[in-house]
């Protein structure tokens, strides 16, 4: 497929901007270009066909099964999009006077109330742009808390070895030393290792429950108590909240701060870089440090306020507002009964699909899983030479997006599957049939899987080469 620069033709153009209706402002001479920008010259039909062709090469939830583990790629109802497109929301400007955006401020406070109820938190900031950004804010709040109380020697964050990779990365960005603790035989946190790791230098623990193995840690109350008794705070990574929303609350498990992925759990389609929102909820002990511009309800309307010891802002203005609109629409649509039902169906679907294939695909853990399960394909690779990557490529040929590959790192040849609650029983059965077919093919004709995918727009890519030697800019022909 050709790039826009490659279909560009001299003299082609289209008019997208209205006629200028304000005084023309000239840039200072020192800020002006000395040569014209090298932009493609295209007609409207060129652009339309280019992006339509691109859309046909992508695989989304609307195209087929998308069981990407820990990402909750659920089908999201279009009513959420319609709500976010309402002019009163989509055309609002962050610099408008507060009295002109009272509806938007009410929406933020209503969303805060409901998400705090779901998570067991006391207040929430919507500023973070995504999950990892929420992690960063949560850790900054923990750091501000310890500094305010004179505990500057608390410089270590404890992270389980099954954690999402963003956890240790976020902790390192805030200046913390990361201490990894191993998992036990059941896939949860090793309590003895945790007790040995905590101390006077412990700032906190980062944990998601259920974890990336799809295991709900039965020792969660003891885990958070160990950290609290050592003087640390507990941070909940909300990536897997879809498994427990409306059923169990992080705040009741002993967590002091939580980030949510509104673009995973609460109704905004995600992938390809956005849009996202990673609001952070906190217990009362962290409220004084929240980012500036917290929306609040007053007797005569709504306004913004700054926390007593605010850390400032972590994003321009008030966060990705339209993602919050979608989330509130999602919550109101499902209601108090529908939220836990969605979580329960996500767990049911995961266990059903796992049951259909566990006789031939070994699982990383025994017993009931939560919203996702992890297949351990190391025995298959030893027997046939077919890797987790080969199985994933084979799924592409059969119209199924691959699961998350090679994660968590503690499971060799891992495939992490999250069916989500929006898939039907028949879809799960069809996906299981495909996986069984690929398992047989791995024994009968392994070379065909080494060559997969065959029927996709492009064949198997050199992913190592793309990662190590990326081409990030167009090379114009010389002359």
DOSE-365543 format. One record per residue (C-alpha): residue in three letters; x, y, z. Coordinates in steps of 0.25 Angstrom, whole numbers, always signed. Last residue first. Layout:
residues N
+-----+-------+-------+-------+
|   r |    c1 |    c2 |    c3 |
+-----+-------+-------+-------+
| ALA |     X |     Y |     Z |
...
+-----+-------+-------+-------+
end
This chain:
residues 479
+-----+-------+-------+-------+
|   r |    c1 |    c2 |    c3 |
+-----+-------+-------+-------+
| UNK |   +65 |   +62 |   -27 |
| UNK |   +67 |   +51 |   -17 |
| UNK |   +54 |   +43 |   -14 |
| UNK |   +48 |   +47 |    +0 |
| UNK |   +51 |   +37 |   +11 |
| UNK |   +38 |   +37 |   +20 |
| UNK |   +41 |   +37 |   +35 |
| UNK |   +40 |   +27 |   +46 |
| UNK |   +47 |   +15 |   +39 |
| UNK |   +50 |    +6 |   +51 |
| UNK |   +63 |    -1 |   +53 |
| UNK |   +63 |    -9 |   +66 |
| UNK |   +48 |   -11 |   +67 |
| UNK |   +45 |   -13 |   +52 |
| UNK |   +57 |   -22 |   +51 |
| UNK |   +52 |   -31 |   +62 |
| UNK |   +38 |   -31 |   +57 |
| UNK |   +42 |   -36 |   +43 |
| UNK |   +28 |   -37 |   +38 |
| UNK |   +20 |   -50 |   +35 |
| UNK |   +12 |   -47 |   +22 |
| UNK |    +4 |   -34 |   +19 |
| UNK |   -11 |   -33 |   +15 |
| UNK |   -14 |   -46 |   +23 |
| UNK |   -16 |   -59 |   +16 |
| UNK |    -3 |   -66 |   +19 |
| UNK |    +0 |   -63 |   +33 |
| UNK |    +7 |   -73 |   +36 |
| UNK |   +20 |   -79 |   +30 |
| UNK |   +24 |   -85 |   +43 |
| UNK |   +10 |   -90 |   +45 |
| UNK |   +11 |   -97 |   +31 |
| UNK |   +24 |  -103 |   +35 |
| UNK |   +17 |  -110 |   +47 |
| UNK |    +9 |  -119 |   +39 |
| UNK |    +3 |  -131 |   +46 |
| UNK |    +7 |  -128 |   +61 |
| UNK |    +6 |  -112 |   +60 |
| UNK |    -7 |  -115 |   +51 |
| UNK |   -13 |  -122 |   +62 |
| UNK |   -11 |  -111 |   +72 |
| UNK |   -16 |  -101 |   +61 |
| UNK |   -29 |  -109 |   +60 |
| UNK |   -31 |  -109 |   +75 |
| UNK |   -29 |   -94 |   +75 |
| UNK |   -39 |   -92 |   +64 |
| UNK |   -49 |  -101 |   +71 |
| UNK |   -47 |   -92 |   +84 |
| UNK |   -50 |   -80 |   +76 |
| UNK |   -62 |   -86 |   +70 |
| UNK |   -67 |   -90 |   +84 |
| UNK |   -64 |   -76 |   +89 |
| UNK |   -72 |   -69 |   +78 |
| UNK |   -84 |   -79 |   +81 |
| UNK |   -84 |   -75 |   +95 |
| UNK |   -85 |   -61 |   +92 |
| UNK |   -75 |   -50 |   +94 |
| UNK |   -78 |   -37 |  +101 |
| UNK |   -73 |   -41 |  +115 |
| UNK |   -58 |   -41 |  +111 |
| UNK |   -50 |   -53 |  +104 |
| UNK |   -37 |   -50 |  +111 |
| UNK |   -26 |   -59 |  +107 |
| UNK |   -11 |   -59 |  +111 |
| UNK |    -2 |   -67 |  +102 |
| UNK |   +11 |   -71 |  +109 |
| UNK |   +23 |   -78 |  +103 |
| UNK |   +30 |   -78 |  +116 |
| UNK |   +22 |   -72 |  +128 |
| UNK |   +29 |   -63 |  +137 |
| UNK |   +29 |   -52 |  +127 |
| UNK |   +14 |   -50 |  +128 |
| UNK |   +14 |   -49 |  +116 |
| UNK |   +20 |   -55 |  +104 |
| UNK |    +8 |   -52 |   +95 |
| UNK |    -5 |   -45 |   +97 |
| UNK |   -16 |   -52 |   +90 |
| UNK |   -16 |   -52 |   +75 |
| UNK |   -27 |   -46 |   +67 |
| UNK |   -36 |   -56 |   +61 |
| UNK |   -40 |   -57 |   +46 |
| UNK |   -34 |   -70 |   +43 |
| UNK |   -21 |   -66 |   +37 |
| UNK |   -18 |   -57 |   +49 |
| UNK |   -20 |   -69 |   +58 |
| UNK |    -9 |   -76 |   +51 |
| UNK |    +0 |   -64 |   +54 |
| UNK |    -3 |   -66 |   +69 |
| UNK |    +0 |   -81 |   +68 |
| UNK |   +13 |   -78 |   +62 |
| UNK |   +17 |   -67 |   +73 |
| UNK |   +13 |   -77 |   +84 |
| UNK |   +24 |   -86 |   +77 |
| UNK |   +23 |   -98 |   +68 |
| UNK |   +36 |  -107 |   +69 |
| UNK |   +27 |  -119 |   +71 |
| UNK |   +30 |  -126 |   +84 |
| UNK |   +38 |  -115 |   +91 |
| UNK |   +29 |  -104 |   +86 |
| UNK |   +17 |  -111 |   +91 |
| UNK |   +23 |  -113 |  +104 |
| UNK |   +26 |   -98 |  +105 |
| UNK |   +12 |   -94 |  +101 |
| UNK |    +7 |   -89 |  +115 |
| UNK |    -7 |   -83 |  +113 |
| UNK |   -11 |   -72 |  +122 |
| UNK |   -25 |   -69 |  +126 |
| UNK |   -33 |   -56 |  +127 |
| UNK |   -45 |   -51 |  +134 |
| UNK |   -44 |   -59 |  +147 |
| UNK |   -38 |   -73 |  +147 |
| UNK |   -43 |   -85 |  +154 |
| UNK |   -33 |   -97 |  +156 |
| UNK |   -19 |   -99 |  +152 |
| UNK |    -9 |   -88 |  +148 |
| UNK |    +0 |   -86 |  +135 |
| UNK |   -10 |   -95 |  +127 |
| UNK |    -6 |  -106 |  +118 |
| UNK |   -13 |  -106 |  +104 |
| UNK |   -18 |  -120 |  +101 |
| UNK |   -28 |  -123 |  +112 |
| UNK |   -29 |  -108 |  +115 |
| UNK |   -36 |  -105 |  +102 |
| UNK |   -51 |  -104 |  +105 |
| UNK |   -49 |  -102 |  +120 |
| UNK |   -41 |   -89 |  +117 |
| UNK |   -53 |   -84 |  +108 |
| UNK |   -63 |   -86 |  +119 |
| UNK |   -54 |   -80 |  +130 |
| UNK |   -52 |   -68 |  +122 |
| UNK |   -66 |   -66 |  +118 |
| UNK |   -71 |   -68 |  +133 |
| UNK |   -61 |   -58 |  +138 |
| UNK |   -65 |   -47 |  +127 |
| UNK |   -80 |   -51 |  +130 |
| UNK |   -78 |   -48 |  +145 |
| UNK |   -71 |   -35 |  +142 |
| UNK |   -83 |   -30 |  +133 |
| UNK |   -93 |   -35 |  +143 |
| UNK |   -86 |   -26 |  +154 |
| UNK |   -88 |   -14 |  +145 |
| UNK |  -102 |   -18 |  +140 |
| UNK |  -109 |   -18 |  +154 |
| UNK |  -104 |    -4 |  +159 |
| UNK |  -107 |    +2 |  +145 |
| UNK |  -103 |    -3 |  +132 |
| UNK |  -107 |    +9 |  +124 |
| UNK |  -103 |   +19 |  +135 |
| UNK |   -89 |   +13 |  +136 |
| UNK |   -86 |   +13 |  +121 |
| UNK |   -91 |   +27 |  +119 |
| UNK |   -82 |   +31 |  +131 |
| UNK |   -70 |   +25 |  +124 |
| UNK |   -74 |   +31 |  +110 |
| UNK |   -74 |   +45 |  +116 |
| UNK |   -61 |   +42 |  +124 |
| UNK |   -55 |   +39 |  +110 |
| UNK |   -60 |   +52 |  +105 |
| UNK |   -52 |   +59 |  +116 |
| UNK |   -38 |   +55 |  +114 |
| UNK |   -32 |   +62 |  +126 |
| UNK |   -36 |   +74 |  +133 |
| UNK |   -26 |   +86 |  +128 |
| UNK |   -13 |   +81 |  +122 |
| UNK |    -8 |   +69 |  +129 |
| UNK |    -1 |   +66 |  +142 |
| UNK |    -5 |   +78 |  +150 |
| UNK |    +0 |   +83 |  +163 |
| UNK |    +4 |   +74 |  +175 |
| UNK |    -7 |   +79 |  +183 |
| UNK |    -4 |   +82 |  +198 |
| UNK |   -18 |   +88 |  +201 |
| UNK |   -25 |   +82 |  +189 |
| UNK |   -29 |   +92 |  +178 |
| UNK |   -43 |   +96 |  +175 |
| UNK |   -52 |   +96 |  +163 |
| UNK |   -67 |  +100 |  +162 |
| UNK |   -81 |   +95 |  +162 |
| UNK |   -94 |  +101 |  +165 |
| UNK |  -101 |  +109 |  +176 |
| UNK |   -99 |  +100 |  +188 |
| UNK |   -86 |   +96 |  +183 |
| UNK |   -82 |   +83 |  +176 |
| UNK |   -67 |   +81 |  +173 |
| UNK |   -58 |   +79 |  +161 |
| UNK |   -43 |   +77 |  +165 |
| UNK |   -34 |   +88 |  +158 |
| UNK |   -21 |   +84 |  +164 |
| UNK |   -15 |   +70 |  +165 |
| UNK |   -18 |   +62 |  +178 |
| UNK |    -9 |   +64 |  +190 |
| UNK |   -19 |   +67 |  +201 |
| UNK |   -28 |   +55 |  +197 |
| UNK |   -17 |   +45 |  +200 |
| UNK |   -21 |   +41 |  +214 |
| UNK |   -35 |   +42 |  +210 |
| UNK |   -34 |   +30 |  +201 |
| UNK |   -30 |   +32 |  +186 |
| UNK |   -36 |   +30 |  +172 |
| UNK |   -27 |   +32 |  +160 |
| UNK |   -33 |   +34 |  +146 |
| UNK |   -26 |   +28 |  +134 |
| UNK |   -32 |   +33 |  +122 |
| UNK |   -30 |   +28 |  +107 |
| UNK |   -32 |   +31 |   +93 |
| UNK |   -24 |   +25 |   +88 |
| UNK |   -11 |   +20 |   +83 |
| UNK |   -14 |    +9 |   +72 |
| UNK |   -24 |    +3 |   +82 |
| UNK |   -36 |    +7 |   +90 |
| UNK |   -51 |    +7 |   +89 |
| UNK |   -57 |   +15 |  +101 |
| UNK |   -67 |    +8 |  +110 |
| UNK |   -63 |    +7 |  +124 |
| UNK |   -53 |    -4 |  +126 |
| UNK |   -43 |    -2 |  +115 |
| UNK |   -43 |   +12 |  +111 |
| UNK |   -47 |   +16 |  +125 |
| UNK |   -34 |   +10 |  +130 |
| UNK |   -35 |   +12 |  +145 |
| UNK |   -24 |   +16 |  +155 |
| UNK |   -25 |   +13 |  +170 |
| UNK |   -19 |   +19 |  +183 |
| UNK |   -20 |   +14 |  +197 |
| UNK |   -23 |    -1 |  +195 |
| UNK |   -27 |    -9 |  +207 |
| UNK |   -36 |   -19 |  +200 |
| UNK |   -48 |   -11 |  +203 |
| UNK |   -43 |    +1 |  +195 |
| UNK |   -40 |    -9 |  +183 |
| UNK |   -55 |   -12 |  +183 |
| UNK |   -61 |   -26 |  +180 |
| UNK |   -74 |   -29 |  +172 |
| UNK |   -77 |   -16 |  +165 |
| UNK |   -65 |   -17 |  +157 |
| UNK |   -58 |   -30 |  +159 |
| UNK |   -53 |   -36 |  +146 |
| UNK |   -53 |   -22 |  +138 |
| UNK |   -43 |   -17 |  +149 |
| UNK |   -32 |   -24 |  +142 |
| UNK |   -24 |   -11 |  +138 |
| UNK |   -27 |    -4 |  +151 |
| UNK |   -13 |    -5 |  +157 |
| UNK |   -16 |    -3 |  +172 |
| UNK |    -6 |    +4 |  +180 |
| UNK |    -4 |    +1 |  +195 |
| UNK |    +3 |   +10 |  +204 |
| UNK |   +15 |    +8 |  +213 |
| UNK |   +17 |    +9 |  +228 |
| UNK |   +22 |    -6 |  +230 |
| UNK |    +9 |    -9 |  +237 |
| UNK |    +2 |    -4 |  +224 |
| UNK |   +10 |   -13 |  +215 |
| UNK |    +7 |   -25 |  +223 |
| UNK |    -7 |   -21 |  +224 |
| UNK |    -8 |   -20 |  +209 |
| UNK |    -3 |   -34 |  +207 |
| UNK |   -12 |   -40 |  +218 |
| UNK |   -24 |   -34 |  +212 |
| UNK |   -20 |   -39 |  +198 |
| UNK |   -17 |   -54 |  +203 |
| UNK |   -27 |   -60 |  +193 |
| UNK |   -20 |   -54 |  +181 |
| UNK |   -30 |   -54 |  +170 |
| UNK |   -22 |   -61 |  +158 |
| UNK |   -23 |   -57 |  +144 |
| UNK |    -8 |   -59 |  +142 |
| UNK |    -7 |   -44 |  +140 |
| UNK |   -13 |   -42 |  +154 |
| UNK |   -27 |   -41 |  +159 |
| UNK |   -24 |   -33 |  +167 |
| UNK |   -13 |   -23 |  +162 |
| UNK |    -2 |   -19 |  +171 |
| UNK |    +8 |    -7 |  +173 |
| UNK |   +13 |    -7 |  +188 |
| UNK |   +18 |    +5 |  +196 |
| UNK |   +28 |   +14 |  +201 |
| UNK |   +36 |    +3 |  +208 |
| UNK |   +49 |    +9 |  +214 |
| UNK |   +46 |    +5 |  +228 |
| UNK |   +43 |    -9 |  +224 |
| UNK |   +37 |   -18 |  +214 |
| UNK |   +44 |   -29 |  +206 |
| UNK |   +45 |   -40 |  +216 |
| UNK |   +30 |   -39 |  +219 |
| UNK |   +28 |   -39 |  +204 |
| UNK |   +36 |   -52 |  +202 |
| UNK |   +29 |   -59 |  +213 |
| UNK |   +16 |   -55 |  +207 |
| UNK |   +19 |   -60 |  +192 |
| UNK |    +9 |   -52 |  +184 |
| UNK |    -1 |   -60 |  +176 |
| UNK |    +1 |   -70 |  +165 |
| UNK |    -3 |   -83 |  +173 |
| UNK |   +11 |   -88 |  +174 |
| UNK |   +16 |   -74 |  +180 |
| UNK |   +20 |   -62 |  +172 |
| UNK |   +33 |   -55 |  +174 |
| UNK |   +35 |   -41 |  +180 |
| UNK |   +42 |   -30 |  +172 |
| UNK |   +48 |   -18 |  +179 |
| UNK |   +48 |    -5 |  +170 |
| UNK |   +56 |    +7 |  +175 |
| UNK |   +47 |   +20 |  +174 |
| UNK |   +51 |   +32 |  +166 |
| UNK |   +37 |   +35 |  +160 |
| UNK |   +41 |   +30 |  +147 |
| UNK |   +46 |   +17 |  +154 |
| UNK |   +32 |   +15 |  +160 |
| UNK |   +26 |   +17 |  +146 |
| UNK |   +35 |    +7 |  +139 |
| UNK |   +33 |    -3 |  +151 |
| UNK |   +18 |    -3 |  +149 |
| UNK |   +18 |    -1 |  +133 |
| UNK |   +23 |   -15 |  +131 |
| UNK |   +10 |   -21 |  +137 |
| UNK |   +13 |   -29 |  +149 |
| UNK |   +15 |   -44 |  +150 |
| UNK |   +28 |   -42 |  +158 |
| UNK |   +21 |   -35 |  +169 |
| UNK |   +25 |   -20 |  +171 |
| UNK |   +30 |   -14 |  +184 |
| UNK |   +33 |    +1 |  +183 |
| UNK |   +46 |    +6 |  +190 |
| UNK |   +50 |   +20 |  +194 |
| UNK |   +44 |   +22 |  +208 |
| UNK |   +55 |   +31 |  +214 |
| UNK |   +48 |   +44 |  +212 |
| UNK |   +38 |   +40 |  +223 |
| UNK |   +35 |   +54 |  +228 |
| UNK |   +20 |   +53 |  +228 |
| UNK |   +19 |   +63 |  +216 |
| UNK |   +30 |   +55 |  +209 |
| UNK |   +22 |   +42 |  +211 |
| UNK |    +9 |   +47 |  +205 |
| UNK |   +16 |   +54 |  +193 |
| UNK |   +23 |   +41 |  +190 |
| UNK |   +10 |   +34 |  +190 |
| UNK |    +3 |   +45 |  +182 |
| UNK |   +15 |   +44 |  +172 |
| UNK |   +13 |   +29 |  +171 |
| UNK |    -2 |   +30 |  +168 |
| UNK |    +1 |   +41 |  +158 |
| UNK |   +11 |   +32 |  +150 |
| UNK |    +1 |   +20 |  +151 |
| UNK |    -9 |   +29 |  +145 |
| UNK |    +0 |   +33 |  +134 |
| UNK |    +2 |   +18 |  +132 |
| UNK |   -13 |   +16 |  +131 |
| UNK |   -16 |   +27 |  +121 |
| UNK |   -18 |   +42 |  +120 |
| UNK |   -17 |   +46 |  +135 |
| UNK |   -25 |   +58 |  +139 |
| UNK |   -38 |   +51 |  +144 |
| UNK |   -35 |   +52 |  +159 |
| UNK |   -43 |   +44 |  +169 |
| UNK |   -48 |   +45 |  +183 |
| UNK |   -52 |   +35 |  +194 |
| UNK |   -49 |   +22 |  +188 |
| UNK |   -57 |    +8 |  +189 |
| UNK |   -55 |    +5 |  +175 |
| UNK |   -69 |    +5 |  +170 |
| UNK |   -74 |   +16 |  +179 |
| UNK |   -62 |   +24 |  +175 |
| UNK |   -66 |   +22 |  +161 |
| UNK |   -80 |   +26 |  +163 |
| UNK |   -77 |   +39 |  +171 |
| UNK |   -66 |   +43 |  +161 |
| UNK |   -75 |   +41 |  +149 |
| UNK |   -85 |   +50 |  +156 |
| UNK |   -74 |   +61 |  +159 |
| UNK |   -69 |   +60 |  +145 |
| UNK |   -83 |   +61 |  +139 |
| UNK |   -87 |   +73 |  +148 |
| UNK |   -75 |   +80 |  +143 |
| UNK |   -79 |   +78 |  +129 |
| UNK |   -93 |   +83 |  +131 |
| UNK |   -88 |   +95 |  +139 |
| UNK |   -79 |   +99 |  +127 |
| UNK |   -84 |  +113 |  +124 |
| UNK |   -82 |  +118 |  +139 |
| UNK |   -68 |  +113 |  +139 |
| UNK |   -64 |  +123 |  +128 |
| UNK |   -59 |  +116 |  +116 |
| UNK |   -44 |  +113 |  +115 |
| UNK |   -46 |   +98 |  +115 |
| UNK |   -54 |   +99 |  +102 |
| UNK |   -67 |   +91 |  +100 |
| UNK |   -71 |   +87 |   +86 |
| UNK |   -71 |   +72 |   +89 |
| UNK |   -79 |   +73 |  +102 |
| UNK |   -91 |   +82 |   +98 |
| UNK |   -90 |   +78 |   +84 |
| UNK |   -93 |   +64 |   +87 |
| UNK |   -82 |   +55 |   +81 |
| UNK |   -79 |   +48 |   +95 |
| UNK |   -93 |   +44 |   +97 |
| UNK |   -94 |   +38 |   +83 |
| UNK |   -81 |   +30 |   +85 |
| UNK |   -86 |   +24 |   +98 |
| UNK |   -99 |   +20 |   +90 |
| UNK |   -90 |   +13 |   +80 |
| UNK |   -88 |    +1 |   +90 |
| UNK |   -74 |    -4 |   +93 |
| UNK |   -70 |   -18 |   +89 |
| UNK |   -59 |   -22 |   +99 |
| UNK |   -44 |   -21 |   +97 |
| UNK |   -41 |   -23 |  +111 |
| UNK |   -26 |   -20 |  +111 |
| UNK |   -21 |   -31 |  +121 |
| UNK |   -21 |   -42 |  +110 |
| UNK |   -25 |   -38 |   +96 |
| UNK |   -36 |   -47 |   +92 |
| UNK |   -41 |   -40 |   +80 |
| UNK |   -52 |   -48 |   +73 |
| UNK |   -56 |   -42 |   +60 |
| UNK |   -57 |   -30 |   +51 |
| UNK |   -65 |   -20 |   +60 |
| UNK |   -55 |   -23 |   +71 |
| UNK |   -44 |   -18 |   +62 |
| UNK |   -35 |   -23 |   +52 |
| UNK |   -28 |   -13 |   +42 |
| UNK |   -25 |   -15 |   +27 |
| UNK |   -39 |   -10 |   +23 |
| UNK |   -37 |    +3 |   +31 |
| UNK |   -24 |    +6 |   +23 |
| UNK |   -32 |    +5 |   +10 |
| UNK |   -42 |   +14 |   +15 |
| UNK |   -31 |   +24 |   +20 |
| UNK |   -25 |   +24 |    +6 |
| UNK |   -38 |   +25 |    -2 |
| UNK |   -43 |   +37 |    +6 |
| UNK |   -30 |   +44 |    +5 |
| UNK |   -29 |   +42 |   -10 |
| UNK |   -44 |   +46 |   -12 |
| UNK |   -42 |   +59 |    -5 |
| UNK |   -30 |   +62 |   -14 |
| UNK |   -16 |   +61 |   -10 |
| UNK |    -3 |   +69 |   -10 |
| UNK |    +7 |   +63 |    +0 |
| UNK |   +14 |   +73 |   +10 |
| UNK |   +28 |   +77 |    +8 |
| UNK |   +27 |   +90 |   +16 |
| UNK |   +31 |  +102 |    +8 |
| UNK |   +45 |  +108 |   +10 |
| UNK |   +51 |  +118 |   +19 |
| UNK |   +40 |  +115 |   +30 |
| UNK |   +36 |  +127 |   +38 |
| UNK |   +40 |  +128 |   +53 |
| UNK |   +51 |  +139 |   +51 |
| UNK |   +42 |  +147 |   +43 |
| UNK |   +31 |  +149 |   +53 |
| UNK |   +19 |  +141 |   +50 |
| UNK |    +8 |  +149 |   +43 |
| UNK |    -7 |  +150 |   +49 |
| UNK |   -18 |  +152 |   +39 |
| UNK |   -31 |  +158 |   +45 |
| UNK |   -42 |  +149 |   +48 |
| UNK |   -52 |  +143 |   +38 |
| UNK |   -43 |  +134 |   +30 |
| UNK |   -50 |  +126 |   +19 |
| UNK |   -54 |  +112 |   +24 |
| UNK |   -43 |  +101 |   +25 |
| UNK |   -44 |   +88 |   +17 |
| UNK |   -41 |   +92 |    +3 |
| UNK |   -35 |   +81 |    -5 |
| UNK |   -22 |   +81 |   -14 |
| UNK |   -15 |   +74 |   -25 |
| UNK |    -5 |   +83 |   -33 |
| UNK |    +7 |   +73 |   -33 |
| UNK |    +3 |   +59 |   -29 |
| UNK |    +4 |   +52 |   -16 |
| UNK |    +1 |   +37 |   -17 |
| UNK |   +15 |   +34 |   -11 |
| UNK |   +15 |   +44 |    -1 |
| UNK |    +1 |   +39 |    +4 |
| UNK |    +8 |   +25 |    +6 |
| UNK |    +5 |   +14 |    -4 |
| UNK |    +0 |    +0 |    +0 |
+-----+-------+-------+-------+
end
